[in-house]
Amino acid sequence: MSKFMLIMRATDDAVAQYEELPFEQVIEQMGRYNESLVKAGVMVGGDGLAPEPGLVVDFSGETPLVTDGPYGETKELFNGFWTLECSTIEEAAEWAKRAPLTPGNKLEIRRVTDASDFPADNEWIQKEDELREQIAQRDQ
């Protein structure tokens, strides 16, 4: 099994379409979708992103530059994500196709890397499990 991230991207038009829908309808549709992912045992996590602008840290220069985000000219906004555990990217795509999204939205599917993608003899890769355990303990 591999983890795949479904990254939700929307155009300004798609965001405007959502704003025309009753809020309760949007919440119910997303809730039913999330419930189906959990019942199928594929959902690892996910969250939406707040609509207000964030910040961008740009590493193009000598020192990182922090500016208002998301970007100068937006063609697509990143609105949220799901992390799924599936056998194949095709399975993740089947789940993505069921998302209750309106026209103008896209879901980009990317495999989440794991320890097998990196050299096993690297000390920081070896520490990764320990760090994840510290995070899990903190969240309890």
N, C-alpha and C positions, 0 to 999 in steps of 0.2 A: 504494500500500500504506500502511496505517496500523498503528500499534502499539495493541494493546489489552491492558489488564491484567485478568487473572482474579484476583479477590481472594477467597480462601477464608475463609468464615465458618462457624463451627460453634456449635451449642448445647452446653451442658454434657452433655446426653444423648448427642449425637453423639460427643463426646470420650470419654465412658464406653464407647460401643460400640467405638470404635477400640482402647481399652485392653484389651478382651476378645479382640481378634483377635491371632493370632500375629504378632509383630513382623516376622519374615521375610516373611510374606505381605503385609503392608502395604508393606514396602520393595520387594518384587518387583512389586506392582501399580503403585506409583508409578513405579518404574524403567521398567516396560514402557510406561506412559503417556508419560513424558518422552521415552523413546526414539522413540516414534511421532511426537511433536511435532518432534523434531530431524530424523528421517528425512524428514518432510514439508516441512522447511525453514521452519516457522512459529515455532519457539521462539527467542526472543531472550534470555530469562533467566528466572530464578525461584528462589525459596528458600522454605523453611519457616521458621516462627518458633518459637523455643524455648518450651516450655510454662511455664517459670517466669514469674512476673509481671514486668512491666517497669515503666516509669515513664510518667506522663502529665504533659505540660507544658500547663497551662491558662492561656490568655491572656484570661480573662474580667475580671480585675481590673486594677489599675494596673500591677502588675508580674507577670511570669509566675510561676505557682505550680506547683512540682513535687510530685507525689504518687505513691504506689504505684499501679501500674496492674494490669490494663488499665483498668478503670473501677470506679466505686463498685458499681453493680449490673450484673452482666453478664447479658445475654440472649443475646449472641452474641460469640464470641471470633474474632479475626482470626488465622488459623493459618498463612497463607502466601500466595504469589502466583506466578503465571506471567506473563510478558510475551510476547505473541505478535505476529507481524507477519502480518496478514491483509488481504485485499482489502476485506472488509466486516465489520461487527459481527455479521452473521448467520453468517459463516464462523467467527468467534471463538466464537459460541454453539454451533455444531456441534462444535467441539473441546472446549468446556467440558462438553457433554453426555456426552462419553466419559470424563471424569475418574472414577477409581475411588473415589468418595466414598460414604459410608453415609448413610442417612436422617438428617435434622437438619442436614446440611451444605448450604451454598449457595455458589455462585460468582457474585459480582457482576462484571459486565463493564463496563469503562470505557475509553473511548478515551484514549490518552496524547497530550497536546498536543505540537505541534511548532512550529517557527519560524513557519509560515504562520498560526498562530492569534494572532500578536501583530504590532504595528506594526514593519515592516521598518526604519524609520529610528531605532528606539530603540537607543542605544549598548549597552545590556546584552543586548538580543536579538542584536545583531551580535557581541558577545563570546562568546555561547553556544557557537559552534563551536570557538572557541579554547579555552574551558574544557573542553569535551568531549575535545578533542585532548590536553590536559594530563592528564586522567584516564586516557585510553587509554595514554599513554606511561608513566604511573606504574604501570599494571597489567601492563606487559610484563615 
